[in-house]
Amino acid sequence: MFGLVAALLFALGSSAQAQSKIPRIGILFIGGRDQPHLEAFKQGLREHGYTEGQNLVLEYRYAEGKQDRLSSLAAEFVQLKVAVIVTTSGNSARAAKEATNTIPIVLTTGADPVKSGLAKSLAKPGGNVTGLSIIEEDLSGKRLEIFKEAFPEMTRLAFLWNPLAVSYSAAAGTGGNPSYDGVEKATKAIRVQLLSYKVQSLTDIEMAFGEMPKARPQALLVVQSPLMTLNSRRIVNLALKQRLPGMYPTRQFAEEGGVMAYGPLIGALYRRAAAYVDKILKGAKPADLPIEQPTKFEFIVNLKAAKEIGLAIPPNVLARADKVIK
C-alpha cells in the first residue's frame, strides 16, 4: 500500500514538474479578441513542432484599442514569467520593453525599432527586442507612385495619420515624425499638395472627414498604425461616402471596400514571428537575432468599390495588381 501511494505521489510530482517546464508565450494585442492573423502565428508554431496546450502555452492579453492598458498587461506577463512576449504594434513593444529588459520580446509589426529606441540596429538589436518590423515611411513612395499612375489628374491628397502611432524616444536622437516626413517627401516628388489630418481617436477620424470637403481632396492616403487598423471599416466607409479613392496599407482595407491597398502580407509576418520564438526557446539571444523587414508585398484593387464611386482604374494599373476584387 505504501509503495502504491509513493508511486502515485511520484507520478503526480513528475507530471507537475513536466507541466512547469512547458514554455509560456505571452501575446500582447493592441486590439480585441478578433485577431485575423493569429492563426498564421499558430501555423508557424506548428511548423516548428509546437502545439498549443501540449508542449506550449499561449497567454493572450487584449488592450481593446486602449493604449493606456498596454503597460499593465505587459506587467502581467512579467509576473507570469513567460519565456517570450510577442507584440503586435510598436507601442505594445515599447510597453513590454518598459516592463522588462530580460524577457525576450518578438515584434510582429511596428515602426522602425531603431528610431523608436527599441534596438541599436536592425542587424544587431543589442537588447531584448527582435522580430519583424514594417518601416512605413519606406513604403510611401511606392504607394503614391501607384496612386499617381491610377489617377494622373490628382493634385490634392488627404493624408490621415496618427502622430502618436510611434513613440520615438529622445535617446534615439530622432526629430520630426518619419511617417509624415516620408509622405511629404513623396508628394513633393510627384507635385501633389499634401493635406494633413492628424488623428488620435475614432472621434478625430470622423472630425477629419467632416473637414475634408472644405479642402476638396481628390484622394486619400492611410498608412499602417493600430488606430487605422482598429477603425478600418469606418475609415473606408467614410471615404466612399465622400467618393474618395483611398490607398490603404493592407489587404484588410481593400477587402472592406477600400479602392486600393499596397503593403506587406501581415499573416506572413506573424507566421515568421513563430520562427523567432522557436530560436529563442532553443537558446538564441534576441540581442543577436537580426530584425527582419518584409520581403513580400501585395497590391490589391477593389474594382467593385471604384465603380461604385464612379472611378475607372486604368488597365495598366489593374495589370499590376496581385488581386482584383470584382
Phi, psi and omega in degrees: 000314179300319181296323180294316180296317180298318180295321180294315179297321179296318180296317179295319179296319179295320180296316180296320180295319179296320179298320182292338181274350179289123183293143177251131179246126177264132178243118184257108181264136175285334182260207182262200187284345178277094185242098186294340184256001180298321181297327178296322177295315179296323177298317177299320177297317179298324179296338178257013173092015181251136176234124182302131179089348179251294179241017179201139176246129178254125177254125183252137173225134185239125179276350179055035178080002182257104185297332181290351178271346187299319183298314181291325179291320177296322179297327178297322179294323178296318179295326179283350181056048178295157181281327182212145172248125177257129182243154185242014175199163179297318180291329175296318179296320179295318179299318179293319180297322179289336181278332182204142173245013180242320179289128179299140179240129180248117175285142169252320173218174180145180183273184181303113184289339179283310180293334179270003175080013181274338182213153179285323177200163178291321184286328183220083186305320173078358179228220180251014179245130174210189178124224185231139185224134174266115177265093190303320185298336179287343183265347185301316181299317181295316180299316182287331175299314179294316181301314182293326177292323180284324182231075185299339180275359182295127177233345180229122185238124175277131180242112180262118185209158181250109181296343180260010180297333180235130176267097180274133184266147178297329180295334180283350176071033181258149177234153180071197178229112184304328179300314180286316184300321180294318179291318180300316179297317182292321180290323177298323182295329180254012176057052177241135178286128182264122178253107188271132176231103179278132180223145179229004180200170177297322178300317177298319180299313181294323177293322179298315178294331176293330180275335187304319182303333179295325182268350177053055175293154179257349181200169184229137175241131177233130178254166186294130170193156180304320181301316182291317181296318181294335182243027186302313183296320179294317179298313180300315181295321179294322179294316180296324179299327178266008179059038179261118173291132182247145169251120188243166189276340183216165180306324183310315182295318180294321180292337179268002176120000177291145185292318182218155174211137175222125179177183181287162175278102186298322178301323180293327178293317179296319180296320180290329179300329179298328179294324177294317178301315180301314181298318181293318179296335179268007173113353180290146179264132180303330180300334184257357182265114181302142176279124183269155171247156181301143176246346180244129180232157179225146178243119183245135175241127175262091184294327178298314179295320180299317180294324181297330179255015173077029180252141175254126178268123181304144180303324181293330177285318177299325181294335180278344187289140174282333177210137176242122178267119184252000000 
